Amino acid sequence: MKNRRLPWASAVLLLALASAGTPALADELPTFQLTFKADGTFEPQRLEVPAGRFKIELSNESKEPVEFESIPLRKEKVLGPGVKSFVVITISRPGEYPFFDDFHQDVKGTLVVKPKE
């Protein structure tokens, strides 16, 4: 009976170690800040990032829900008042990609992807 438990226990341990390492990967990515201001604007409105994989930390300083949305990047994230979160984006093509607050569609920004150096 002991022999049957050992492979199972090893598999569980390997799964636990693999899943424990996943959040650390997001922490190691180049990270950029985007703040939804209380006056209904983004800060910064134009965010420059290198091509590749990166993380944008989102912070909602307003008293209303907001949504980071970019149709060309196929990303969206809803944040309640005072909430912080993040999105991870992988993009290799340099260019300008619009984003907006879906709850306040007149609030727009641009993600500028620069060539990797």
WOWO-V595005 format. One record per backbone hydrogen bond with DSSP energy under -0.5 kcal/mol. NH is the residue of the N-H (numbers start at 1). CO is the residue of the C=O. If there is no record, write none. Layout:
nh->{NH/NH}
co->{CO/CO}
This chain:
nh->{4/5/6/7/8/9/10/11/12/13/14/15/16/17/18/19/20/21/22/22/23/25/25/26/27/28/29/29/30/32/34/35/36/37/37/40/43/47/48/49/51/52/54/55/56/57/57/58/58/59/60/61/61/66/68/69/69/70/74/74/75/77/79/82/82/83/85/87/89/91/94/95/97/99/100/101/101/102/102/104/107/108/109/110/111/112/112/113/113/114/114}
co->{1/1/2/3/4/5/6/7/8/9/10/11/12/13/14/15/16/17/18/19/19/21/22/22/23/24/25/26/53/55/57/43/59/35/41/37/35/110/46/112/114/91/89/30/87/32/55/56/85/34/83/36/59/79/77/67/100/75/70/71/70/68/66/60/62/80/58/56/54/52/92/113/111/109/69/104/107/67/100/101/104/106/99/45/97/47/110/95/111/49/112}
